[in-house]
């Protein structure tokens, strides 16, 4: 009898707690992981190369620059904003680097200048969003055009190269058989996952994305957090730009054109909620590998590049539907 | 006149989410009268008006129009039956012309039919002449004053030959001169045999304009009176006449130094020259009608929307509060009125909600300590008796009262010296309310200063040492408990026509 009255009381004061297996299993990252496993199985049947870890690691170096930026973009989207300018920021910061190096600046200083350019571009995005209270989607569509245009003015139509030998080909540099850019990606994943999961700032990113108004009322410095995230996007884009410059051994203004959509695709495939407040670094990490396997797998299977776009687009839509459904279920 | 009234409402009841906001209202509206609906905020008058206009459907009860039973299922049906609701801030299409706005919602044209521009314009002009107002019907709505926009709405009601025109607080945004024009037109419409339902907080206006008045209280109809036969005092008594709830008065706590003092706080258009102080151990109430500016003052003090001028002092020292974190550092806490939007993080766990204000406590070395967080949450759950299934469930799954306890718990962890509570017991069951009263009393007894904003007069009378009253953005009374009664508070809270905050602020 006692148990019964207690149950009745619970339903009045609060919904019952969800069972543990649901909390653990019904989450978008699980979907990403299942897709990853599925893609891997299909790809291994298409080509024996896929059983070879080395092949996958090598293939991943074409995407890992985007993946690194997508990790930071995950935080931005969880906070309820979006940044569509990172590919353009990659191009402009890389062009600044190349132009300064060509003008005779020591390469180290040119790299620092490139990172500083990243900070400034991120700051500009952030100020427009935070101080002028403009929607980030419009702001960054604007600045993506602006930054790309500046890159073109700076670099013209030619490609700038002739970097010192040690700078080029970072994707062929291995540590413990793993290409350096992949190591950078893994380290940044771990650091950002730790920040998001165990620090106050991480907690507040979720809170800001869940309800900006409630965050303000709870004394959370919303503007500072958002500004910081946009600056972090600039820095990550600059790092991505330098890695790309090293891999290609040259820089052009049209570097990474369209890359912002790949990054958004990774974040969405990883189960981050487009309206903010939910998502994880683990999801984006898994989705990055998923994309590598799908894209490489289709190339190996001789699927035309046009058909590849169809698959990518369909994946994006499916992932958004699945993420929404899962969150609607757990939200009640 | 001896035959059926224009509208006969019988047993009208309405529930929202299981809460009865209107119960068994019987009311006749006769042709050719101006009928006032009066009552405190939440008394049910607006809900009743919206049922007449088809915005809400009654849970029970019937409506008859000229003796014929009707079902007013939606605003379009209402319009067809000749019932129009005029909103306080008219809803229109600002970029379309006045004439176009006038014919909106009329469905007598074929979907792809030719728009009869010339006839439309002539018809609109005729209506304006009929109303005796000069509005250029070819101009877009955007440039019109709110008064003129209301006129367009009234003209729209005439265009569809409405027999019942409901005006929901039409005079609140108007200047006295505009109010005069509105009254003249209302009287003319009445003399033409139309019926006008007039909702207002301003008793003077009711006396000046209305023939009969119906008073609502707590969702029930209290009485319908001939306005000529009653005084303002009678009406106020009817509005608040409920017996004082059986609440335990708090045991008087030691009242100490001034903890919070605001002086000359002004935000043009919202509130002006607000000065008061709250002492340690004191509970100061802030009463007033919705829209009087109480919440805006609270938000200004806490730094959510700082005031343009005026000073705030905490413990005798003048401070500057630019954002809420400044206020928190000074020992202030603010439980906002709109819990769902400004209070809770709906999809986050109860735990994360409770510890949101104390990042330094849960992460002493930068990293969040699960054990500290657990302990803090457990302490709150026990202390405030928060009833939940798990501290890790989303706070949105809790009942309103338990959500509110969690929000209060969030602030108690900051150990605030000054608490601003904005409608802390709104939408909370009576049993949990009593718990809150108890807690508020204890917080004051511990030497904390409390500013309690509430629309429930019995609540304020039971808890407060002093009660401030605001009307139209100004402080109109500062009553010690001995002098405060529902009547004195309501007198100070009811706006006086012709004394607009807006025009003074301009």
Interface residues (C-beta under 8 A of the other chain):
Chain A: X9 X10 X12 X13 X14 X15 X16 X17 X18 X23 X198 X199 X200 X203 X204 X206 X207 X210 X211 X213 X214 X215 X216 X217 X218 X219 X220 X221 X277 X278 X327 X330 X331 X332
Chain B: X302 X304 X323 X324 X325 X327 X328 X334 X336 X341 X342 X343 X344 X345 X346 X347 X348 X352 X356 X357 X359 X362 X363 X366 X367 X368 X387 X388 X389 X390 X392 X393 X394 X396 X397 X398 X399 X401 X402 X410
